[in-house]
Amino acid sequence: MPVRLGFIGTGGIAGMHFKNLEQIKDAKIVALTDIVKEKAVAAAARFEANAYTDFNKMLASEDLDAVYVCIRPGDHGVPELACIKQGVPMFIEKPVGADIETLKKIRAGIQRKKLITAVGYQDRYLDIIEKLKKFLDGRPVGLIKGYWMGGMPPVMWWRQKKLSGGQHLEQTTHTFDMARYLFGDVKRVAAVGSTGLMTEHEKYDIQDASAVHLEFASGLVGTIFSACFLQAGGSKVGLDIYGKDFYIEYQGRRSVSIERKAKTEVFRNANNSTLIEDQTFIDAILSGDGSKIRSPFEDAAKSAAVSIAASESMKSGNFEKVKL
């Protein structure tokens, strides 16, 4: 029997999962919820599924094996707690929340019900990251720099802090998460942000750019930069990693280059990390074993907590502890 799936949210990132799940024979989308009725109906027609505008009605009416939660950062909390109440495993799109209390409530519920969860940090499944982790094993690192620098996504909610949390929380979360995946938990952060370049945009109240200084529990230090104002080039996503006798450039989802005195090696990504991510989740639901999921909620919440601490630091002007 295929895994019967429901969706909460059908826009944006949900479309990527739709495409992947259509390729997974053990997955079947049977119900979808969106607050915009037309979007729910259109998505439901694609899968011959049922459409809802209220996820509580979907959860009460459908026999679901798992739910995908694909919503804005500021909307997390109530949908996940409703799924937890029903005992339904979840795939939750990143970031998993915009405040610590929401993360704690969801985490506690998941632990109480012992639910399988996965979060959309698909870069953990890149084949180049496996090569990078193998190279770094046992090699000390002195400094890292991270980036998510580019233009502004065209959706209205993204430019509103209460809905997106700002770029350092919404997009750059992938860079923070990769830094944690490679180098362990972050102890505290100090962050600054700048504004004033994007005055032509309506309802825009996020930072144009930010720099977040990280102190890892291991003692490693680094800085991660965000920018959403670029229009004439200069985009960069990834990590620069510095050791005594090597330099690594991780270029987002494209490649990893490892430079040493004698040679430079370049590895280009060859797999579909989002498809692997979805297949891994479906396999976990079928087997009841979530051990192969590389980003369960409990770990992903720690990545969100780094960005949340950065938001607090921008307000206070002080170092802020990461509270998960």
C-alpha positions in Angstrom: 0.0 0.0 0.0 1.3 3.5 -0.9 1.9 6.1 1.8 -1.2 8.3 1.9 -0.1 11.9 2.1 -1.7 15.2 2.9 -0.3 18.7 2.3 -0.8 21.8 4.3 0.2 24.6 1.9 0.3 24.1 -1.9 2.4 27.1 -3.1 6.0 27.6 -3.8 8.1 24.8 -2.4 5.2 22.4 -2.3 5.5 22.2 -6.1 9.0 20.7 -5.9 7.7 18.0 -3.6 4.7 17.4 -5.9 7.2 16.7 -8.8 9.3 14.4 -6.6 6.5 12.4 -5.1 5.0 11.8 -8.6 8.2 9.8 -9.2 8.0 7.8 -6.0 5.8 4.7 -6.5 5.1 4.2 -2.8 3.7 7.8 -2.3 0.2 8.9 -3.0 -1.1 12.5 -2.4 -4.7 12.1 -1.3 -5.6 15.5 0.3 -4.4 19.1 0.2 -5.1 22.2 2.2 -4.5 25.8 1.2 -6.1 29.0 2.5 -6.6 30.0 -1.1 -9.4 27.7 -2.3 -8.4 28.0 -6.0 -4.9 26.8 -5.3 -6.1 23.8 -3.2 -8.6 22.8 -5.9 -6.0 23.1 -8.7 -3.5 21.0 -6.8 -6.1 18.4 -5.8 -7.1 18.0 -9.5 -3.6 17.2 -10.4 -3.6 14.2 -8.0 -7.3 13.3 -8.0 -7.2 14.2 -4.4 -9.5 16.0 -2.0 -9.2 19.8 -1.5 -9.6 21.7 1.8 -9.2 25.2 3.0 -9.0 24.1 6.7 -6.2 21.7 7.7 -8.2 20.6 10.8 -11.0 19.4 8.5 -8.5 17.5 6.4 -6.9 15.9 9.4 -10.3 14.9 10.8 -11.7 13.6 7.5 -8.7 11.8 5.9 -6.8 8.6 6.8 -3.3 10.0 6.4 0.0 8.3 6.9 2.0 11.5 6.9 1.6 15.3 6.2 3.8 17.8 4.4 3.8 21.2 6.0 4.8 23.8 3.4 4.0 27.2 5.0 5.6 30.5 5.7 8.1 30.7 8.7 5.8 32.9 10.7 2.9 30.5 10.3 4.5 27.4 12.0 3.1 26.1 15.2 -0.6 25.5 15.0 -0.5 23.2 11.9 2.2 21.1 13.4 0.5 20.8 16.8 -2.7 19.7 15.1 -0.8 17.0 13.3 0.9 15.9 16.5 -2.5 15.7 18.2 -3.6 13.3 15.5 -0.3 11.3 15.7 0.6 12.0 12.1 4.3 12.0 11.0 5.4 15.2 9.3 7.7 16.6 6.6 8.1 20.2 7.5 9.6 22.8 5.2 12.4 25.0 6.6 12.8 27.1 8.6 10.6 25.3 11.1 9.7 28.3 13.1 10.4 32.0 13.9 10.4 31.9 17.7 11.9 29.6 20.3 8.7 28.9 22.2 7.0 27.5 19.0 10.0 25.3 18.4 9.9 24.0 22.0 6.2 23.2 21.8 6.5 21.3 18.5 9.6 19.4 19.7 7.9 18.3 22.9 4.9 17.1 21.1 7.0 15.1 18.6 9.0 13.5 21.4 5.9 12.7 23.3 4.2 10.9 20.4 7.5 9.5 19.0 6.7 10.7 15.5 8.9 10.4 12.5 9.8 13.8 11.1 11.9 15.3 8.4 12.8 18.9 7.5 13.6 20.4 4.1 17.3 20.9 4.5 17.9 19.0 1.2 21.6 20.1 0.9 22.5 17.5 3.5 21.7 14.9 0.8 24.1 16.3 -1.8 26.7 13.8 -2.9 29.4 16.5 -2.7 28.6 17.0 1.0 29.3 13.3 1.6 32.8 13.9 0.0 33.3 17.1 2.0 32.4 15.5 5.3 34.8 12.6 4.6 37.6 15.1 3.8 37.0 17.2 6.9 36.9 14.2 9.2 39.8 14.6 11.6 41.1 17.8 10.0 41.0 20.9 12.2 39.4 24.0 10.7 40.4 27.5 11.7 37.7 29.7 10.2 34.6 29.7 8.1 32.7 32.2 6.1 29.2 31.6 4.8 26.9 33.3 2.3 23.4 33.6 0.9 23.7 36.7 -1.2 21.4 37.5 -4.1 18.2 39.3 -5.1 14.8 39.5 -3.4 12.2 36.8 -4.0 9.1 38.3 -5.7 6.5 37.1 -3.2 5.0 39.8 -0.9 5.2 37.8 2.3 9.0 37.3 2.0 9.7 41.0 2.5 7.7 41.2 5.8 9.5 40.3 9.0 6.5 38.9 10.8 5.9 36.4 8.0 9.4 35.5 6.8 11.7 36.5 9.7 14.0 38.2 7.2 16.5 36.6 4.8 18.9 35.4 7.6 16.0 33.2 8.8 14.2 32.3 5.6 16.9 31.7 2.9 20.2 31.8 4.7 18.9 29.1 7.1 20.4 26.6 4.5 23.9 28.0 5.1 23.5 28.0 8.9 22.2 24.5 8.7 25.2 23.3 6.6 27.6 25.0 9.0 26.0 23.0 11.8 25.9 19.8 9.8 29.7 20.1 9.1 30.9 21.7 12.4 28.4 21.0 15.2 26.2 23.2 17.3 26.6 27.0 17.6 27.0 28.3 21.2 26.2 32.0 20.6 26.0 34.7 17.9 26.4 38.4 17.4 24.6 39.9 14.5 24.2 43.3 12.7 21.9 44.3 9.8 21.6 47.2 7.4 18.6 48.8 5.7 17.8 51.7 3.3 18.5 50.2 -0.1 15.1 48.7 -0.9 12.9 51.7 -0.3 10.9 51.2 -3.6 9.2 48.0 -2.3 5.9 48.1 -0.5 5.6 46.6 3.0 9.3 45.9 3.1 10.7 45.9 6.7 13.5 43.3 6.7 17.2 43.8 6.6 18.8 44.4 3.1 22.0 42.7 4.4 23.3 41.1 7.6 26.4 39.6 9.1 26.1 37.0 11.8 29.2 36.1 13.8 29.2 32.5 15.1 30.9 30.9 18.1 30.6 27.1 17.8 30.6 24.8 20.8 33.8 23.4 19.5 35.5 26.8 19.6 35.4 27.3 15.9 34.4 30.8 14.7 32.9 32.2 11.5 30.7 34.7 9.9 27.7 34.2 7.7 26.5 37.0 5.4 23.1 37.6 3.9 22.1 40.1 1.1 18.8 40.4 -0.8 19.5 43.6 -2.7 21.8 42.4 -5.5 20.6 43.2 -9.0 23.8 43.4 -11.0 25.7 40.2 -10.1 27.8 39.2 -7.2 25.4 36.4 -6.0 27.0 33.8 -3.8 25.7 30.9 -1.9 27.8 28.5 0.2 30.7 28.3 2.6 34.4 29.1 2.5 36.4 26.8 4.9 39.9 27.5 6.0 42.4 25.1 7.4 46.2 25.4 7.9 47.0 23.5 4.8 43.7 23.6 2.8 41.0 25.9 1.5 37.6 24.6 0.6 34.9 26.5 -1.4 31.4 24.9 -1.2 29.4 26.6 -3.9 25.9 25.9 -2.8 24.3 23.0 -4.7 26.8 23.0 -7.5 30.3 22.0 -6.4 33.0 21.6 -3.8 36.6 22.6 -4.5 39.4 21.5 -2.2 42.7 23.4 -2.7 46.0 22.2 -1.2 49.6 23.0 -1.9 50.1 20.1 -4.3 46.7 20.1 -6.1 43.1 21.3 -6.3 40.2 18.9 -6.6 36.8 19.9 -7.8 33.7 17.8 -7.2 30.5 18.7 -9.0 27.1 17.5 -7.6 25.5 14.8 -9.6 22.5 13.7 -7.6 18.9 15.1 -7.1 19.1 15.8 -3.4 15.4 16.9 -3.1 14.2 13.6 -4.6 16.5 11.6 -2.3 15.2 13.7 0.6 11.6 12.8 -0.2 12.3 9.2 -0.9 14.1 8.9 2.4 11.1 10.3 4.2 8.6 7.9 2.4 10.9 4.9 3.1 11.0 5.9 6.8 7.2 6.0 7.0 6.9 2.6 5.3 9.5 1.0 7.6 8.8 2.9 10.8 12.5 3.7 11.0 13.6 7.3 10.7 17.3 6.7 11.3 18.3 7.5 7.7 16.6 11.0 7.8 19.4 13.5 7.9 17.4 16.4 9.3 14.7 15.4 11.7 12.8 18.2 13.5 14.8 18.1 16.7 18.0 18.8 14.8 16.5 21.2 12.3 15.0 23.3 15.2 18.6 24.0 16.3 19.4 25.5 12.9 16.3 27.7 13.1 17.4 28.7 16.6 20.7 30.1 15.3 18.8 32.5 13.0 16.4 33.4 15.8 19.3 34.2 18.1 20.7 36.4 15.3 17.4 38.3 15.2 17.6 38.9 18.9 21.2 40.1 18.6 20.2 42.6 15.9 17.8 44.1 18.4 19.9 44.0 21.5 23.3 44.7 20.0 24.8 42.0 22.2 26.0 38.4 21.8 23.0 36.1 22.2 23.0 32.5 23.2 21.4 29.9 20.9 18.6 28.6 23.1 18.1 25.1 21.8 
